[in-house]
Each structure stands twice: as structure tokens, then as C-alpha cells.
Amino acid sequence: MTKMLVARVQIALLISCMTACASMPESLIGTPSVNLSNVQVVGLGFKSQTFLLSFDVANPNPFPLPVSNIGYGVRLDGQRFASGETICDFTIPADGDTSFAISVDLNLLKTAPQLLAIVRDGTRREVAYELDGRFGIDIPLTPTLKYRNSGKIQLNSDML
């Protein structure tokens, strides 16, 4: 009976250590800050428009963050503009920053006519944006890093 009790205690301790180790990176890894830096039309058609969304990201950590995928949501003037998930392969340098871009296909004429007006108006004034999403980090046992930010951006005058 004593050997059985010792084995159970060892298993319980092992599970506790594994659980603690698995959750430790979440408290040790700072979330990168993300800003929308540019919205550019790269394809314009009657049924669809292709936009290139550019982002600046800063890493507050003293070690690099290898990003394997990104989930994103973008709102312009309170209206859902784009959302999705994409696989990627870039690294945010330690205590540094980098940029990345995501291409999105939309049909503003069909799905959101009010967004077409916002995009056109955004060439004459700053437009409020809201971002939320997550980074999948390619470090073992590291949870996804969620981000949220808001700001204002002036859209390219050659967009529409």
C-alpha cells in the first residue's frame, strides 16, 4: 500500500509541475503592441476589392517572438471591415519592432455599402480604427498572445 500511495503522490506532483510549467509562459511573455499603419487598394473590381492592410508591431520582450499565425479583426469607424486568420512566418525582434501585411478580399458594394462611404471619406479625414486578434507564437508551451488596440488612420488618397 505504501508504494501505491507514493506513486500516486509522485503522479500528482508531476501533473502539478506540468500544469504550472504550461501556464508559466503566459505570465512571462509580454503582449506585442499592434497598430494599423496603412490600408491600400491593390485590386478594384465590381464584385470584389482587394485591400492590403499593413501593421506595425512592437515586441516588449527581451527575446524574439517567432509568429506562426495571426488572427485579426479590423473595424473602421465602428463598422466591421475585415477579419480572419492567416498563416505566416516572421519574427518580431527582441525589444524591437517590425511590420507585416495581410491581403483581404472584400465586396464592399454587396456586403457593406456603408464601409464604401467610410473608405472614400477616409481619404479626406482620419478614420478611427479598432484592432483585436491574436498571435500564434512558435515557442513550445507558449499560449497565443491576444492583442487589442485603437487609433486613427488617414487612408490613401489614391484608394477610390
N, C-alpha and C positions, 0 to 999 in steps of 0.2 A: 504494500500500500504506500509506503514512503517513497519508493521510486516513482510511482504513478503521480503522486502529489507534486514531487519535484519537477517531473516532466511537464505537468500542467502549468506550474508557475513559470517555468522557462518559456513555454509557448506563449503564455500571456505577456511576459516581458518582451519577447521577440516581436509580437504583434504591436505592442505599445510603442516600441522603438521604431518599427517600420512606419507606423502611422505618424509619429512625431517627425520623422525624417521626411516623409512625403509632404507634410504641410509646412515644413520649415522654410523652403524657398519663397513661399508666398509672402512671408513677413520680412524676408531678407532682400527681396528684389523690388526696387522702386519702379513705378509705372512710368513709361515714357510719356512725354507731352507731345501732342499732335496738333498741328494747325493746317487748315486748308490754305494753300498758297496760290492756287490757280485753277480756274475752270476754263477749259478751252474746247471749242468745237473742232473736231478733226474730221467729221463726216456729216454732211447735211443732205437728207433726202426727205421725200414727202412722208414715207412710212416710218422712218427711223432717223434718229440723230445720234451720232457717236460723240461722246464727251471724254476728254482726258482730264481726270481730277488729279491734281498734284498736291502732295502733302509734305510738310517739313516735320521731322520727328527728332526729339532730343532725348538722350539716354542719361538719366541721373546716376546711373550705377558706375562703379569703378571697374567694371568688366563689360566686354561686348555682349550684345544680345543678338544671336542669330535668329532671324524671323523666318518661319516656315510657311505661315499662312496669316491672312488678315480677314477679319470680319469687319464690315463698315456700314454705317448709316449716315447719310448726309441730308440735312434739311436746309432749305433756303427760305428765308422769311417765314418760317414756321411750317412750310409745306415739304412733305417728303419728296426729295429729289432723286436719291439713289440709295440702294442698299444691296448688300450681297456679301459674298465670301470669295476669296481668291487665294490660290496657292502662289507663293512667292519664295524668293531665295535671296535675301540680302541681310547684312549685318549692320546694326546700329553700333558705332564705335563707343568704347568706354568713355564716359564723361564727354560724349561728343554728340554730333547731330548728322543727319543725312536726309535725303529726300527719296520719295518713292511716288509712283503714279499708277493710277488704276483707270483702265478704259471701260466705259459703260455705254451700253446701247439703250436708248430710250425712244419712246414715241410720245413726245410732248403734245402733239396735235390730238391724239386719241385719248391718252390716259390722264393728262393733267394740263388742260389749256391754261389754267391759272399760273402754272410754272413757266409756260412760254412767256407770259407777260412779265413775270419776275425776272427771267433771264434777260429779256430785252431791256427792262428797266434797270437791271444791274449794270448795264454799260454806262449809265448816266449817274449812278449813285452807288454808295456802298450798300451791300445786301448782308443782312445778318445770316449767319450760318450756325448750325449745331452739328457736332460730330459725336458719334458714340460707336464703340466697337471693341475689338479685342485683337491682340497679337498672340499667335501661337509661337512659342519660343522653343527652339530646338536644343534644349538643355534637359537631360533626363530629370524626371520628377518635378519639373517646373510647371506650375499651373499657367493657364492662359492669363495674359495681363490685359485687363479691361481699361479702356480709356474713354474720356468724355471731355469735350471742350466746346467752346463757342467763341465767336468773334464776328468780324465784319470783313468783307472782301469786295473789291471792285472787279467786276467781270471784264474780260477783254472786249474792247470796243469793236473788234472785227468778228465777234461771235455770230451775230444775226443781222 
